[in-house]
Amino acid sequence: MNEPYSKSRRLIRSRVSSVAGGLVALFLIWMAWELFFPHRYEPTHSTAAAVARITSLPAPPEAKNIRTAEYHHFQAFAEYVRFEAPVDVCLRYAESIAGEKLKPVDAGDLQMYQQRFLIGGFRDLKWFDLSTAVDVVGAGGGPSVPEVWVDRKRGVFYYCKTD
């Protein structure tokens, strides 16, 4: 009388064991994928929602020609945002992210920043054309602290956050 119960119990245990083993294998594969392979997200056209996800602030309604890119590999990461809007809108948005007043940025520093942006092996980050900006103010920076810039001549907002 006890045998059918034992058979079904053994069958259930073996199935549970198989499922658990499969889940463990999937978890290990996912961990290897996260650890050993870099992840890039470079949409050809971005949205205001993508800007809000990256910067944690809603993009201004006037923002147009929005571009974003993201990279992460284990603990390393880089996030980029660029959009065009009226200069006063860009300035307000940048100051709200930085939490401080924007200061003039030297043209030589812009070249240095642009070289740093080559990390991550992006397909095409040419749209992040900070080095071509002329009248630039910026703020922020440091590990895991966003840097923001505004090209006051062209009305372009730039954002970069790296580890």
C-alpha positions as YAML, in Angstrom:
chain: A
units: angstrom
residues:
- id: 1
  name: MET
  ca: [0.00, 0.00, 0.00]
- id: 2
  name: ASN
  ca: [2.89, 2.32, 0.69]
- id: 3
  name: GLU
  ca: [4.67, 1.52, -2.61]
- id: 4
  name: PRO
  ca: [2.60, 3.72, -5.02]
- id: 5
  name: TYR
  ca: [3.07, 6.61, -2.66]
- id: 6
  name: SER
  ca: [6.83, 6.01, -2.55]
- id: 7
  name: LYS
  ca: [7.06, 5.77, -6.35]
- id: 8
  name: SER
  ca: [5.26, 9.05, -6.89]
- id: 9
  name: ARG
  ca: [7.30, 10.66, -4.15]
- id: 10
  name: ARG
  ca: [10.56, 9.52, -5.79]
- id: 11
  name: LEU
  ca: [9.33, 10.76, -9.15]
- id: 12
  name: ILE
  ca: [8.47, 14.18, -7.71]
- id: 13
  name: ARG
  ca: [11.84, 14.39, -5.96]
- id: 14
  name: SER
  ca: [13.71, 13.54, -9.15]
- id: 15
  name: ARG
  ca: [11.72, 16.13, -11.12]
- id: 16
  name: VAL
  ca: [12.32, 18.80, -8.49]
- id: 17
  name: SER
  ca: [15.99, 17.89, -8.44]
- id: 18
  name: SER
  ca: [16.17, 18.18, -12.25]
- id: 19
  name: VAL
  ca: [14.44, 21.55, -12.24]
- id: 20
  name: ALA
  ca: [16.68, 22.83, -9.45]
- id: 21
  name: GLY
  ca: [19.76, 21.63, -11.31]
- id: 22
  name: GLY
  ca: [18.55, 23.36, -14.46]
- id: 23
  name: LEU
  ca: [17.94, 26.59, -12.59]
- id: 24
  name: VAL
  ca: [21.39, 26.45, -11.05]
- id: 25
  name: ALA
  ca: [22.91, 25.87, -14.51]
- id: 26
  name: LEU
  ca: [20.95, 28.81, -15.96]
- id: 27
  name: PHE
  ca: [22.07, 31.03, -13.10]
- id: 28
  name: LEU
  ca: [25.73, 30.09, -13.65]
- id: 29
  name: ILE
  ca: [25.44, 30.77, -17.38]
- id: 30
  name: TRP
  ca: [23.85, 34.15, -16.68]
- id: 31
  name: MET
  ca: [26.62, 35.03, -14.20]
- id: 32
  name: ALA
  ca: [29.32, 34.08, -16.70]
- id: 33
  name: TRP
  ca: [27.57, 36.17, -19.36]
- id: 34
  name: GLU
  ca: [27.41, 39.18, -17.02]
- id: 35
  name: LEU
  ca: [31.02, 38.81, -15.86]
- id: 36
  name: PHE
  ca: [32.86, 38.02, -19.06]
- id: 37
  name: PHE
  ca: [30.95, 39.77, -21.82]
- id: 38
  name: PRO
  ca: [30.53, 43.54, -22.21]
- id: 39
  name: HIS
  ca: [27.01, 44.83, -22.83]
- id: 40
  name: ARG
  ca: [26.32, 47.81, -25.07]
- id: 41
  name: TYR
  ca: [23.07, 49.50, -25.91]
- id: 42
  name: GLU
  ca: [23.30, 52.00, -28.75]
- id: 43
  name: PRO
  ca: [19.92, 52.79, -30.26]
- id: 44
  name: THR
  ca: [20.00, 54.81, -33.46]
- id: 45
  name: HIS
  ca: [17.17, 56.98, -32.12]
- id: 46
  name: SER
  ca: [16.47, 57.50, -28.44]
- id: 47
  name: THR
  ca: [13.46, 58.76, -26.56]
- id: 48
  name: ALA
  ca: [12.75, 61.06, -23.66]
- id: 49
  name: ALA
  ca: [12.02, 57.92, -21.61]
- id: 50
  name: ALA
  ca: [15.59, 56.68, -22.21]
- id: 51
  name: VAL
  ca: [16.95, 60.02, -21.01]
- id: 52
  name: ALA
  ca: [14.82, 59.82, -17.86]
- id: 53
  name: ARG
  ca: [15.99, 56.26, -17.18]
- id: 54
  name: ILE
  ca: [19.65, 57.27, -17.42]
- id: 55
  name: THR
  ca: [19.58, 60.69, -15.74]
- id: 56
  name: SER
  ca: [16.73, 59.97, -13.27]
- id: 57
  name: LEU
  ca: [15.02, 63.18, -14.40]
- id: 58
  name: PRO
  ca: [12.36, 63.53, -17.08]
- id: 59
  name: ALA
  ca: [13.77, 64.96, -20.29]
- id: 60
  name: PRO
  ca: [12.54, 68.45, -21.08]
- id: 61
  name: PRO
  ca: [9.63, 68.47, -23.54]
- id: 62
  name: GLU
  ca: [11.68, 70.72, -25.87]
- id: 63
  name: ALA
  ca: [14.43, 68.08, -26.25]
- id: 64
  name: LYS
  ca: [14.97, 66.87, -29.80]
- id: 65
  name: ASN
  ca: [17.60, 64.85, -31.66]
- id: 66
  name: ILE
  ca: [17.96, 62.72, -28.53]
- id: 67
  name: ARG
  ca: [20.78, 60.17, -28.43]
- id: 68
  name: THR
  ca: [21.79, 57.78, -25.66]
- id: 69
  name: ALA
  ca: [24.31, 55.00, -25.25]
- id: 70
  name: GLU
  ca: [25.07, 52.62, -22.41]
- id: 71
  name: TYR
  ca: [27.86, 50.20, -21.64]
- id: 72
  name: HIS
  ca: [28.41, 47.88, -18.73]
- id: 73
  name: HIS
  ca: [30.83, 45.07, -18.06]
- id: 74
  name: PHE
  ca: [30.83, 43.58, -14.58]
- id: 75
  name: GLN
  ca: [31.28, 46.70, -12.40]
- id: 76
  name: ALA
  ca: [32.42, 49.06, -15.16]
- id: 77
  name: PHE
  ca: [29.79, 51.22, -16.78]
- id: 78
  name: ALA
  ca: [29.32, 54.30, -18.94]
- id: 79
  name: GLU
  ca: [26.16, 56.21, -19.82]
- id: 80
  name: TYR
  ca: [25.88, 58.98, -22.41]
- id: 81
  name: VAL
  ca: [23.08, 61.38, -23.30]
- id: 82
  name: ARG
  ca: [22.95, 64.18, -25.85]
- id: 83
  name: PHE
  ca: [20.01, 66.27, -26.95]
- id: 84
  name: GLU
  ca: [19.28, 69.65, -28.46]
- id: 85
  name: ALA
  ca: [16.98, 72.23, -26.87]
- id: 86
  name: PRO
  ca: [16.87, 75.98, -26.28]
- id: 87
  name: VAL
  ca: [19.94, 77.08, -24.32]
- id: 88
  name: ASP
  ca: [18.01, 78.15, -21.21]
- id: 89
  name: VAL
  ca: [16.28, 74.74, -21.09]
- id: 90
  name: CYS
  ca: [19.63, 72.92, -21.41]
- id: 91
  name: LEU
  ca: [21.15, 75.07, -18.66]
- id: 92
  name: ARG
  ca: [18.29, 74.46, -16.21]
- id: 93
  name: TYR
  ca: [18.32, 70.72, -16.92]
- id: 94
  name: ALA
  ca: [22.11, 70.47, -16.49]
- id: 95
  name: GLU
  ca: [22.06, 72.40, -13.21]
- id: 96
  name: SER
  ca: [19.25, 70.23, -11.85]
- id: 97
  name: ILE
  ca: [21.33, 67.11, -12.55]
- id: 98
  name: ALA
  ca: [24.63, 68.53, -11.28]
- id: 99
  name: GLY
  ca: [23.10, 70.24, -8.24]
- id: 100
  name: GLU
  ca: [25.49, 73.15, -8.69]
- id: 101
  name: LYS
  ca: [26.13, 76.15, -10.91]
- id: 102
  name: LEU
  ca: [27.75, 75.48, -14.26]
- id: 103
  name: LYS
  ca: [31.21, 76.92, -14.87]
- id: 104
  name: PRO
  ca: [33.03, 77.70, -18.13]
- id: 105
  name: VAL
  ca: [35.01, 74.78, -19.53]
- id: 106
  name: ASP
  ca: [38.32, 75.22, -21.35]
- id: 107
  name: ALA
  ca: [38.43, 74.00, -24.97]
- id: 108
  name: GLY
  ca: [41.52, 71.92, -24.15]
- id: 109
  name: ASP
  ca: [39.60, 70.09, -21.45]
- id: 110
  name: LEU
  ca: [36.91, 69.19, -23.99]
- id: 111
  name: GLN
  ca: [39.51, 67.33, -26.07]
- id: 112
  name: MET
  ca: [40.61, 65.40, -22.96]
- id: 113
  name: TYR
  ca: [37.00, 64.49, -22.17]
- id: 114
  name: GLN
  ca: [36.39, 63.28, -25.71]
- id: 115
  name: GLN
  ca: [39.36, 60.88, -25.52]
- id: 116
  name: ARG
  ca: [37.94, 59.37, -22.33]
- id: 117
  name: PHE
  ca: [34.69, 58.63, -24.15]
- id: 118
  name: LEU
  ca: [36.36, 56.07, -26.38]
- id: 119
  name: ILE
  ca: [35.99, 53.37, -23.72]
- id: 120
  name: GLY
  ca: [33.46, 50.64, -24.12]
- id: 121
  name: GLY
  ca: [34.03, 49.91, -27.78]
- id: 122
  name: PHE
  ca: [30.88, 51.64, -28.95]
- id: 123
  name: ARG
  ca: [29.95, 51.23, -32.60]
- id: 124
  name: ASP
  ca: [29.38, 54.91, -33.13]
- id: 125
  name: LEU
  ca: [29.71, 57.57, -30.48]
- id: 126
  name: LYS
  ca: [30.46, 60.35, -32.99]
- id: 127
  name: TRP
  ca: [27.16, 61.99, -32.10]
- id: 128
  name: PHE
  ca: [28.64, 62.76, -28.65]
- id: 129
  name: ASP
  ca: [30.51, 65.66, -30.26]
- id: 130
  name: LEU
  ca: [31.50, 67.55, -27.14]
- id: 131
  name: SER
  ca: [34.97, 68.27, -28.56]
- id: 132
  name: THR
  ca: [33.42, 70.39, -31.33]
- id: 133
  name: ALA
  ca: [31.51, 72.60, -28.89]
- id: 134
  name: VAL
  ca: [32.63, 76.22, -28.69]
- id: 135
  name: ASP
  ca: [31.02, 78.03, -25.74]
- id: 136
  name: VAL
  ca: [30.71, 75.35, -23.07]
- id: 137
  name: VAL
  ca: [29.79, 75.37, -19.40]
- id: 138
  name: GLY
  ca: [29.80, 72.26, -17.24]
- id: 139
  name: ALA
  ca: [29.70, 70.74, -13.77]
- id: 140
  name: GLY
  ca: [29.96, 67.49, -11.88]
- id: 141
  name: GLY
  ca: [32.29, 64.61, -12.41]
- id: 142
  name: GLY
  ca: [34.14, 61.94, -10.52]
- id: 143
  name: PRO
  ca: [33.56, 58.21, -10.07]
- id: 144
  name: SER
  ca: [29.85, 57.43, -10.43]
- id: 145
  name: VAL
  ca: [29.01, 61.16, -10.42]
- id: 146
  name: PRO
  ca: [27.51, 62.49, -13.64]
- id: 147
  name: GLU
  ca: [29.26, 65.18, -15.64]
- id: 148
  name: VAL
  ca: [27.11, 67.60, -17.59]
- id: 149
  name: TRP
  ca: [27.94, 70.17, -20.22]
- id: 150
  name: VAL
  ca: [25.96, 72.65, -22.25]
- id: 151
  name: ASP
  ca: [27.09, 74.10, -25.56]
- id: 152
  name: ARG
  ca: [25.59, 77.56, -25.24]
- id: 153
  name: LYS
  ca: [26.20, 78.43, -28.87]
- id: 154
  name: ARG
  ca: [24.33, 75.46, -30.39]
- id: 155
  name: GLY
  ca: [21.89, 74.62, -27.56]
- id: 156
  name: VAL
  ca: [23.19, 71.09, -26.90]
- id: 157
  name: PHE
  ca: [23.09, 69.22, -23.59]
- id: 158
  name: TYR
  ca: [25.69, 66.48, -22.86]
- id: 159
  name: TYR
  ca: [25.69, 63.98, -20.01]
- id: 160
  name: CYS
  ca: [28.25, 61.34, -19.11]
- id: 161
  name: LYS
  ca: [28.42, 59.08, -16.09]
- id: 162
  name: THR
  ca: [31.11, 56.44, -15.66]
- id: 163
  name: ASP
  ca: [32.45, 54.28, -12.88]
...
